[in-house]
């Protein structure tokens, strides 16, 4: 499954949430070979994860 998240040679989801940047996520979503619906679903999930990280003060 991790091979699916390899974007431009990097496995961004092996990094801690505090190390993932907006550019990482944009590159991943743009380059990921999945349908728009799947990308939209994952975007919603990621939005929730990062929203929680901000509330929990894990990410500024």
ABEGO torsion letter per residue (X at the ends): XAAAABBGGBBAAABBAAABBAAAAAAAAAABBBBAAAAAAAAAAAAAAAAAAAAAGABX
